[in-house]
Amino acid sequence: MPTVISKYLNETASKYNLSKETCSKGLVVAAVLFYGCKISYPLVVSLVSNNTPKLNISCNGNSVNLCGSSDSEDEKSIITNNNKLAIPNSNVENNKNFNTKAKVKTKAKSPGFNKEFLKQLVKLIKLMIPGIWSIEIGLLSFHTLALITRTFMSIYVANMEGKMVKFIVQKDVVNFSLMLLKWFGVALPATILNSMIRYLENKLALAFRSRLVNHSYKLYFKDQTYYRVSNLDGRIENADHRLTDDISAFSSSVAHLYSHLTKPLFDCALIAFALARSTRQMGAAVIPGPMLAFVVISLTGQILRSCSPKFGSLVAIEADKNAYLRHVHSRVITNGEEIAFYGGHKVELCNLKEAYKALIQHKNVILLQKLWYLVLEQFLMKYVWSGTGMVMISLPIIMSSIHSDSNPEQDSTNVSERTQYLTTSRNLLASGADAVERLMSSYKEVVELAGYTSRVSQMLDVFEDVGVGKYERTTIGNKPLLAPSNLEYKNGNLLIKGIKLENTDGSIELIDVPIVTPNGDVVVPSLSLSVAPGSHLLITGPNGCGKSSLFRVLSGLWPVYAGTLIKPKGCSMFYVPQRPYMTLGSLREQVIYPETVAECRTKGVSDAMLEGCLEKVALSHLIVREGGWESTADWKDVLSGGEKQRMALARLFYHR
């Protein structure tokens, strides 16, 4: 059935008295020129924009005050130090000041197939495959064995089909029937083998993901990294997305790419050997066909690589936009009650639509760039390679030293042998072309893998840096004019020079300790404070004076940039936040948090002791109301605001 394009070509050729070949060539040339303009246009625009002088506008000496008004009443925070410390952790102060700091944009190198990608990939592979006796090595071995077996089976099936066609030409019903039975006999193990390859690939991806997740969780929950990475460091956003979707995509991509690279390599090697043997049996030269294939494949690879879009960078940007959309959704879920009270659904809907629109626009860019790349890829790999394959198959027959004579039986035998050769070679060449095509198209998958590799590797690097107290934040990059003398700066970032000591007498002491926000704002230039065991201290002050910031320094959430901090061990201090956290689990686990049930039983704590803690805060009725100690619920929604505050105090009494 003629296509729309062929009909259009026929009408055009008849209208202007041109041949169909001329019209086809003109259409191909126009498509190639159009694609060339599409590729070169961004480069021309980039060159023109780089040569255009830019207007720099600076507003010196002007400042905008974005601070809100203070409350009329002073906020109060109470420190009770009796070998324990109860501290409300105010959420009024925001750890991130997005509006009062100028962000410095640094041009990051786009992820791609380069030395940095290989270095990151090797590092991640060492985490996914920790040793030669690991489970992953076993899965890789079985997977590789299955891929090799599948290649041999493909060659065996191609030879069988060639013999079947030979028997059809010879009208040999008996041998054809026997060969058909063998073919059906091979079909069952071949089907099982194909399913086993997919199963092992998925198992390998799960094993890789488990290794990376365990390592990432270990770093994420070490030394309060989960807090520091989002509040003290500004290199990554939406760590939850990287810990889930990015690790999953990276693991699946590595396992899939191993299968798509290993099997085509085996196919190419073994199929080339089988084709050479068939060519030699026909009495023709072996070199011309492979040489032609090598030249065509090399040229195809060079053309595709030069015209390939930056898939690594595109994938990384897509992951960022997906993560941001997920973040906006999670904000609505987390703050649903507050949004409903304010009636802010229109604003949140607008934010969601903007995030989704940005994601869709980027996906359309990816689809458009993939379209032109696939057009070129299909033209080269489907039509150019098919023509090359026909030439390769015809060369041994044309150059064959086997000639037919006047003997009809001998001539019939030669025809059947040539038919067998053509069928076998066609099947082998089709498998080989498919293998080479997968190798060529794998370059796009490798570049996409570079995007996931960059994000996962960067996440682990940031976790490791934050774990040892190395932070990078986006600041102006210069030392403030009125910076305290006890603070030291390097490249615009504060240096952590403070000293932290632990004592055994239960006292708390700060000696010339500055309180500095994660953005580098100095709240208190120098603070000296001493709280003896058994004493009580009341701290008052307006919003933003540093009350909650002091508690973050005491708890170790914020660094001590200068001075000396002396406090008891962490296990002898307990903090009561202003917004109590309700964990997942039973009513018992709400009281003993952050201890586990096993630790509670090891200490010999009875239910009566736990009930006593609830009685002190007038919450003993929860045991009956909620159905006992083992009842589970979404406690942040079940308990009222006052009950959650009392539950936080019950934890304080339990841990005393």
VOGU-3710 file (C-alpha; in Angstrom, 3 decimals, decimal comma):
1> mptviskyln> 0,000/0,000/0,000  1,564/3,341/-1,014  2,157/5,845/1,758  1,163/9,518/1,780  4,748/10,544/1,047  5,026/8,176/-1,931  1,756/9,492/-3,362  2,981/13,043/-2,936  6,253/12,167/-4,695  4,389/10,524/-7,586
11> etaskynlsk> 2,153/13,566/-8,032  5,112/15,959/-7,853  7,149/13,908/-10,336  4,301/13,712/-12,845  3,449/17,394/-12,430  6,966/18,709/-13,116  8,096/15,881/-15,427  10,750/14,671/-13,001  11,833/11,152/-12,174  10,913/9,587/-8,852
21> etcskglvva> 14,593/9,138/-8,026  15,248/12,881/-8,443  12,309/13,775/-6,182  13,417/11,263/-3,547  16,975/12,612/-3,584  15,687/16,161/-3,280  13,520/15,222/-0,306  16,429/13,515/1,453  18,739/16,491/0,800  16,080/18,894/2,128
31> avlfygckis> 15,648/16,807/5,286  19,412/16,687/5,854  19,746/20,454/5,308  16,850/21,125/7,658  18,431/18,951/10,330  21,777/20,715/9,795  20,098/24,097/10,297  18,469/22,779/13,441  21,837/21,670/14,820  23,758/24,803/13,824
41> yplvvslvsn> 21,143/27,383/14,857  21,805/27,128/18,650  25,553/27,447/17,995  25,055/30,604/15,927  22,764/32,102/18,579  25,317/31,276/21,271  28,135/32,950/19,327  26,045/36,054/18,677  24,977/36,324/22,328  28,566/35,933/23,528
51> ntpklniscn> 29,737/38,771/21,282  26,920/41,118/22,311  27,963/43,601/25,045  26,018/43,174/28,251  24,684/46,010/30,399  25,584/45,659/34,056  23,324/47,492/36,464  24,382/47,878/40,069  22,495/49,536/42,848  25,085/50,514/45,436
61> gnsvnlcgss> 24,175/51,903/48,760  20,543/50,815/48,567  19,099/48,112/50,739  15,694/46,617/51,216  14,444/45,687/54,649  12,560/42,392/54,378  12,257/41,767/58,082  8,815/41,464/59,563  7,659/43,316/62,619  8,405/41,916/66,048
71> dsedeksiit> 5,709/40,716/68,380  4,714/43,041/71,176  5,391/40,419/73,814  8,763/38,810/74,306  9,003/35,124/73,608  10,144/33,085/76,528  12,274/29,957/76,604  12,983/28,020/79,756  16,133/26,018/80,477  15,809/23,500/83,263
81> nnnklaipns> 19,189/21,971/84,079  19,045/19,089/86,518  21,309/16,788/84,551  18,597/17,248/81,908  17,795/20,157/79,627  14,312/21,027/78,383  14,461/23,473/75,507  11,668/24,711/73,251  12,988/24,794/69,725  11,292/27,787/68,149
91> nvennknfnt> 10,385/27,563/64,510  9,859/31,293/64,171  13,444/31,770/63,036  14,028/30,487/59,567  17,351/28,813/58,988  17,454/29,874/55,354  17,266/33,476/54,250  16,466/33,267/50,562  15,804/36,956/49,957  18,571/38,868/51,736
101> kakvktkaks> 21,528/37,049/50,192  22,709/37,422/46,624  23,180/34,054/45,031  26,311/33,437/43,032  25,728/31,164/40,070  28,517/28,850/39,161  28,525/27,157/35,802  28,644/23,451/36,519  30,005/21,081/33,956  27,261/19,162/32,177
111> pgfnkeflkq> 27,197/15,429/32,889  28,483/13,414/29,954  30,763/10,606/28,866  34,050/11,936/30,195  36,777/11,220/32,717  34,747/12,607/35,608  31,834/10,306/34,758  34,104/7,246/34,682  35,636/8,240/38,009  32,215/8,621/39,626
121> lvkliklmip> 30,948/5,376/38,079  33,943/3,385/39,352  33,361/4,761/42,846  29,697/3,738/42,794  30,486/0,302/41,330  32,851/-0,346/44,243  29,947/0,391/46,582  27,531/-1,830/44,625  30,031/-4,714/44,312  32,017/-4,710/47,577
131> giwsieigll> 33,975/-7,906/46,935  34,587/-10,907/44,725  32,573/-13,172/47,025  29,547/-10,882/47,190  26,050/-11,787/46,032  26,330/-9,267/43,219  29,288/-11,138/41,697  27,216/-14,327/41,708  24,312/-12,600/39,977  26,693/-11,051/37,438
141> sfhtlalitr> 28,252/-14,448/36,722  24,895/-16,155/36,136  23,706/-13,198/34,075  26,830/-13,264/31,889  26,550/-17,033/31,428  22,916/-16,650/30,354  23,874/-13,943/27,834  26,636/-16,100/26,306  24,319/-19,117/26,124  21,673/-17,009/24,410
151> tfmsiyvanm> 24,200/-15,934/21,758  25,188/-19,526/20,964  21,526/-20,459/20,824  20,838/-17,644/18,330  23,583/-18,960/16,024  22,286/-22,518/16,380  18,723/-21,439/15,526  19,978/-19,474/12,487  21,748/-22,592/11,171  18,621/-24,672/11,760
161> egkmvkfivq> 16,476/-22,223/9,805  18,995/-22,280/6,957  18,800/-26,083/6,800  14,998/-25,950/6,909  14,941/-23,663/3,862  17,431/-25,968/2,125  15,137/-28,970/2,686  12,172/-26,952/1,416  14,041/-26,165/-1,824  15,025/-29,845/-2,141
171> kdvvnfslml> 11,422/-30,903/-1,321  12,784/-33,214/1,393  9,693/-33,593/3,599  11,226/-36,061/6,081  14,298/-34,001/6,943  12,238/-30,821/6,992  9,799/-32,369/9,494  12,649/-33,584/11,717  14,302/-30,178/11,603  10,985/-28,491/12,437
181> lkwfgvalpa> 10,600/-30,731/15,504  14,123/-29,802/16,603  13,269/-26,145/16,107  10,231/-26,461/18,399  12,390/-28,373/20,886  14,852/-25,476/21,039  12,052/-22,907/21,409  11,194/-23,935/25,000  14,690/-23,543/26,523  15,196/-20,369/24,474
191> tilnsmiryl> 12,029/-18,874/25,977  13,103/-19,852/29,488  16,548/-18,390/28,858  15,107/-15,065/27,657  12,922/-14,818/30,754  15,886/-15,743/32,956  17,963/-12,918/31,437  15,271/-10,369/32,320  14,859/-11,870/35,797  18,600/-11,723/36,531
201> enklalafrs> 18,783/-8,160/35,221  16,011/-7,071/37,608  17,600/-8,974/40,510  20,909/-7,293/39,748  19,248/-3,861/39,750  17,625/-4,596/43,132  20,934/-5,791/44,585  22,722/-2,659/43,348  19,968/-0,455/44,749  20,070/-2,176/48,147
211> rlvnhsykly> 23,825/-1,616/48,432  23,547/2,064/47,541  20,521/2,642/49,769  22,192/1,036/52,787  25,355/3,082/52,259  23,376/6,292/51,694  21,206/5,754/54,783  24,307/5,121/56,862  25,753/8,472/55,794  22,408/10,289/55,928
221> fkdqtyyrvs> 21,690/9,410/59,565  25,267/9,842/60,797  26,048/12,909/62,928  22,699/14,573/62,132  23,527/14,759/58,418  19,804/14,638/57,571  19,452/18,038/59,276  22,741/19,598/58,269  22,492/18,746/54,558  19,342/20,857/54,144
231> nldgrienad> 19,978/23,564/56,737  23,749/24,106/56,793  24,720/23,088/53,247  23,272/24,419/50,008  24,651/22,055/47,378  21,709/19,689/47,019  17,973/20,121/47,342  15,304/17,463/47,800  17,594/14,790/49,219  14,564/12,490/49,532
241> hrltddisaf> 14,218/12,385/45,738  17,879/11,486/45,293  17,657/8,787/47,965  14,666/7,166/46,253  14,081/7,890/42,573  17,642/8,757/41,535  19,213/5,705/43,189  16,503/3,471/41,706  16,970/4,929/38,208  20,761/4,670/38,450
251> sssvahlysh> 20,676/1,019/39,606  18,229/-0,017/36,887  20,227/1,859/34,256  23,509/0,176/35,250  21,994/-3,327/35,222  20,180/-2,701/31,931  23,258/-1,186/30,321  25,424/-4,138/31,351  23,019/-6,481/29,571  22,768/-4,221/26,517
261> ltkplfdcal> 26,535/-3,916/26,204  27,652/-7,442/27,091  25,289/-9,457/24,890  25,850/-7,345/21,738  29,609/-7,721/22,182  29,257/-11,502/22,423  26,855/-11,479/19,472  29,215/-9,435/17,294  32,230/-11,641/18,029  30,533/-15,022/17,611
271> iafalarstr> 28,326/-13,996/14,681  31,336/-12,565/12,830  33,101/-15,891/13,307  30,046/-17,824/12,049  29,670/-15,565/8,994  33,360/-15,926/8,167  33,051/-19,698/8,338  29,994/-19,677/6,047  31,778/-17,395/3,582  34,827/-19,658/3,556
281> qmgaavipgp> 32,593/-22,681/2,894  31,242/-20,868/-0,170  34,812/-20,504/-1,419  34,827/-16,694/-1,329  37,203/-14,192/0,289  36,469/-13,362/3,932  37,983/-9,857/4,157  35,791/-7,624/1,873  32,507/-8,076/3,770  33,826/-7,343/7,292
291> mlafvvislt> 35,893/-4,432/5,978  32,800/-2,872/4,388  30,816/-3,366/7,601  33,607/-1,838/9,703  33,778/1,288/7,522  29,990/1,809/7,505  29,642/1,215/11,267  32,552/3,551/12,063  31,108/6,343/9,937  27,676/5,824/11,503
301> gqilrscspk> 29,143/6,048/14,992  31,006/9,253/14,222  27,938/10,898/12,679  25,632/9,914/15,545  28,109/11,003/18,198  28,639/14,408/16,599  24,885/14,992/16,275  23,868/13,526/19,638  22,143/15,953/22,052  23,467/16,318/25,609
311> fgslvaiead> 21,234/13,623/27,075  23,171/13,548/30,367  22,482/17,195/31,109  18,871/16,872/29,951  18,253/13,886/32,244  19,839/15,656/35,225  17,658/18,740/34,693  14,564/16,552/34,310  15,362/14,825/37,617  15,695/18,230/39,307
321> knaylrhvhs> 12,325/19,387/38,006  10,690/16,093/39,019  12,159/16,472/42,497  10,876/20,040/42,799  7,363/19,034/41,710  7,409/16,263/44,294  8,633/18,758/46,908  5,745/21,130/46,199  3,268/18,243/46,544  4,818/17,182/49,863
331> rvitngeeia> 4,526/20,750/51,187  0,798/20,722/50,513  0,413/17,359/52,263  2,546/18,362/55,260  0,947/21,787/55,741  -2,577/20,939/54,614  -4,257/22,207/57,785  -2,448/25,547/57,766  -3,200/26,048/54,056  -6,879/25,260/54,678
341> fygghkvelc> -7,070/27,736/57,584  -5,594/30,506/55,446  -7,586/29,526/52,371  -4,356/29,436/50,405  -5,382/26,743/47,945  -5,210/29,138/44,980  -1,598/30,055/45,727  -0,588/26,418/46,220  -2,426/25,409/43,036  -0,525/28,121/41,162
351> nlkeaykali> 2,777/26,834/42,564  1,927/23,279/41,524  0,919/24,366/38,032  4,132/26,353/37,585  6,269/23,412/38,721  4,377/21,016/36,449  4,535/23,450/33,517  8,314/23,758/33,888  8,627/19,956/33,908  6,412/19,520/30,837
361> qhknvillqk> 8,266/22,224/28,903  11,571/20,497/29,586  10,129/17,111/28,601  8,946/18,620/25,315  12,471/19,888/24,690  13,812/16,372/25,299  11,204/14,805/22,996  11,980/17,289/20,217  15,724/16,680/20,429  15,147/12,917/20,523
371> lwylvleqfl> 12,917/13,160/17,435  15,640/14,539/15,157  18,242/12,237/16,636  16,003/9,186/16,069  15,304/10,252/12,470  19,015/10,251/11,714  19,593/7,090/13,745  16,828/5,142/11,996  17,958/6,271/8,547  21,540/5,160/9,137
381> mkyvwsgtgm> 20,872/1,976/11,092  17,838/0,715/9,239  18,317/1,648/5,601  22,045/2,254/5,206  22,878/-0,847/7,211  20,278/-2,944/5,370  21,829/-2,001/2,041  25,291/-2,780/3,399  24,047/-6,151/4,636  22,651/-7,062/1,222
391> vmislpiims> 26,004/-6,227/-0,342  27,810/-8,352/2,268  25,539/-11,341/1,629  25,804/-11,064/-2,154  29,609/-10,764/-2,248  30,350/-14,444/-1,338  27,853/-15,700/-3,942  29,103/-13,366/-6,665  32,748/-14,065/-5,851  32,148/-17,749/-5,095
401> sihsdsnpeq> 34,541/-20,299/-6,629  31,771/-22,912/-6,719  30,280/-22,968/-10,218  27,434/-25,052/-11,451  27,941/-27,415/-14,350  25,595/-29,062/-16,781  24,660/-31,796/-14,275  21,075/-31,035/-13,176  21,486/-32,806/-9,825  24,698/-30,899/-9,081
411> dstnvsertq> 23,058/-27,648/-10,150  20,094/-28,342/-7,835  22,488/-29,060/-4,976  24,341/-25,791/-5,568  21,072/-23,847/-5,607  19,953/-25,409/-2,316  23,347/-24,714/-0,727  23,225/-21,101/-1,853  19,701/-20,814/-0,488  20,840/-22,277/2,834
421> ylttsrnlla> 23,753/-19,848/2,904  21,503/-16,888/2,105  18,984/-17,797/4,817  21,614/-18,513/7,464  23,636/-15,424/6,598  20,544/-13,235/6,542  19,502/-14,403/10,016  23,029/-14,065/11,382  23,459/-10,667/9,784  20,110/-9,503/11,162
431> sgadaverlm> 21,181/-10,602/14,651  24,564/-8,954/14,175  23,018/-5,721/12,923  20,663/-5,719/15,890  23,646/-6,219/18,210  25,605/-3,367/16,630  22,511/-1,162/16,680  22,115/-1,815/20,406  25,773/-0,957/20,912  25,375/2,278/18,974
441> ssykevvela> 22,139/3,253/20,718  23,723/2,392/24,056  25,786/5,565/23,764  22,608/7,528/24,396  21,881/5,347/27,433  25,454/5,832/28,671  25,058/9,606/28,466  21,721/9,372/30,298  23,426/7,180/32,899  25,983/9,963/33,336
451> gytsrvsqml> 23,175/12,242/34,532  22,025/9,786/37,219  25,634/9,006/38,141  26,379/12,681/38,661  23,378/13,195/40,945  23,958/10,080/43,077  27,704/10,672/43,317  27,205/14,317/44,243  24,722/13,303/46,933  27,195/10,869/48,528
461> dvfedvgvgk> 30,012/13,430/48,325  27,869/16,031/50,081  26,853/13,530/52,777  30,515/12,695/53,400  31,536/16,365/53,526  28,713/17,317/55,863  29,528/14,349/58,100  33,012/15,762/58,745  31,805/19,353/59,152  32,580/20,658/55,665
471> yerttignkp> 29,785/22,903/54,427  29,316/24,939/51,268  26,673/27,618/51,126  25,623/30,152/48,523  26,661/33,540/49,908  27,868/36,874/48,581  31,435/35,607/48,767  32,923/38,508/50,776  33,566/39,038/54,472  30,902/41,263/56,113
481> llapsnleyk> 32,094/44,773/56,922  31,104/44,524/60,603  32,166/40,925/61,189  33,265/40,119/64,765  36,997/39,823/65,288  36,702/36,280/66,646  35,309/34,947/63,332  37,594/33,831/60,512  36,624/33,746/56,831  38,054/31,961/53,813
491> ngnllikgik> 36,686/32,583/50,309  33,640/34,211/51,872  32,813/31,165/54,041  33,136/30,970/57,802  35,803/28,688/59,236  34,816/26,414/62,107  37,418/27,203/64,767  35,371/26,645/67,929  36,148/24,072/70,614  33,545/21,627/71,980
501> lentdgsiel> 34,219/19,806/75,249  32,210/17,359/77,352  32,119/17,311/81,135  30,784/14,986/83,811  29,398/17,472/86,347  26,301/18,314/84,277  27,058/22,010/83,815  26,716/24,037/80,620  29,182/26,791/79,775  29,730/28,992/76,727
511> idvpivtpng> 32,860/31,134/76,509  32,884/33,822/73,785  30,750/31,690/71,448  29,184/33,597/68,511  25,756/32,584/67,256  25,786/32,545/63,456  23,008/31,388/61,131  23,717/28,915/58,288  23,668/31,870/55,862  26,487/33,567/57,752
521> dvvvpslsls> 24,369/36,178/59,551  25,836/36,968/62,965  22,975/36,991/65,486  25,131/37,283/68,617  28,796/38,296/68,159  29,981/36,724/71,408  28,039/34,954/74,136  29,306/33,766/77,510  26,924/31,738/79,641  27,139/29,330/82,582
531> vapgshllit> 24,336/27,095/83,860  25,079/25,003/86,945  23,292/21,709/87,720  20,010/22,264/89,555  19,641/25,869/88,446  16,963/27,355/86,225  17,473/29,975/83,540  14,834/32,010/81,723  15,773/33,483/78,337  13,538/36,188/76,865
541> gpngcgkssl> 13,774/38,391/73,816  12,056/39,445/70,585  11,870/37,418/67,418  15,229/36,901/65,762  17,355/37,667/68,807  18,857/34,166/68,851  16,938/32,169/71,475  16,296/29,107/69,318  19,659/29,611/67,608  21,363/29,228/70,991
551> frvlsglwpv> 19,635/25,885/71,487  20,719/24,716/68,041  24,318/25,509/68,938  23,972/23,663/72,264  22,484/20,585/70,590  25,214/20,504/67,938  22,910/21,284/65,024  24,877/24,445/64,243  28,668/24,639/64,306  30,672/26,458/66,962
561> yagtlikpkg> 32,607/28,918/64,802  34,654/30,369/67,659  35,028/30,228/71,423  34,490/27,219/73,662  31,365/25,174/74,372  31,368/22,891/77,430  28,339/20,677/78,028  27,386/17,200/79,283  27,286/14,199/76,998  24,450/14,024/74,544
571> csmfyvpqrp> 22,740/11,179/76,395  22,429/13,355/79,543  20,615/16,180/77,742  17,074/16,116/76,421  15,422/18,741/74,245  11,705/19,492/74,087  10,928/21,183/70,744  8,130/23,675/70,317  6,644/21,516/67,562  6,730/17,951/68,931
581> ymtlgslreq> 7,484/15,161/66,507  5,204/12,110/66,464  6,977/9,021/65,147  5,482/6,086/63,257  4,479/3,290/65,598  2,413/2,438/68,651  1,393/4,572/71,630  4,226/2,997/73,612  6,744/4,137/70,995  5,467/7,714/71,247
591> viypetvaec> 6,405/7,836/74,940  9,803/6,124/74,740  10,987/7,897/71,544  13,822/7,929/70,469  14,356/4,564/72,192  13,093/1,370/70,574  10,784/-1,182/72,160  13,675/-3,647/72,462  15,797/-1,075/74,328  12,860/-0,273/76,602
601> rtkgvsdaml> 12,382/-3,939/77,523  16,112/-4,367/78,079  15,961/-1,562/80,659  13,095/-3,372/82,404  10,576/-0,544/82,030  7,050/-1,705/82,863  3,742/-0,437/81,535  2,992/1,013/84,962  6,101/3,199/84,738  5,066/4,425/81,317
611> egclekvals> 1,558/5,139/82,591  3,112/7,155/85,412  4,859/9,350/82,853  1,529/9,989/81,137  -0,206/10,725/84,445  2,297/13,497/85,181  1,147/15,317/82,055  -2,550/14,316/82,327  -2,498/11,961/79,333  -3,222/8,621/81,009
621> hlivreggwe> -6,683/8,585/79,400  -5,026/7,973/76,010  -4,344/4,341/76,971  -8,070/3,564/77,109  -9,155/5,999/74,421  -6,724/4,721/71,778  -7,048/1,010/72,596  -3,954/0,181/74,646  -0,205/0,538/74,403  0,099/-1,437/71,155
631> stadwkdvls> -2,441/0,592/69,194  -1,064/2,371/66,130  -2,353/5,497/64,436  -1,245/8,609/62,607  -0,502/10,345/65,894  0,238/13,767/64,442  -3,410/13,902/63,342  -4,996/11,886/66,179  -3,515/13,959/69,013  -4,443/17,599/69,447
641> ggekqrmala> -1,848/20,340/69,606  -1,919/20,429/73,400  -1,739/16,633/73,659  1,316/16,582/71,430  3,004/19,184/73,643  2,215/17,093/76,712  3,495/13,955/75,002  6,813/15,737/74,460  6,991/16,468/78,204  6,072/12,837/78,974
651> rlfyhr> 9,138/11,799/76,982  11,215/14,131/79,135  9,964/12,438/82,314  10,584/8,994/80,824  14,188/9,759/79,862  14,977/11,273/83,283
//
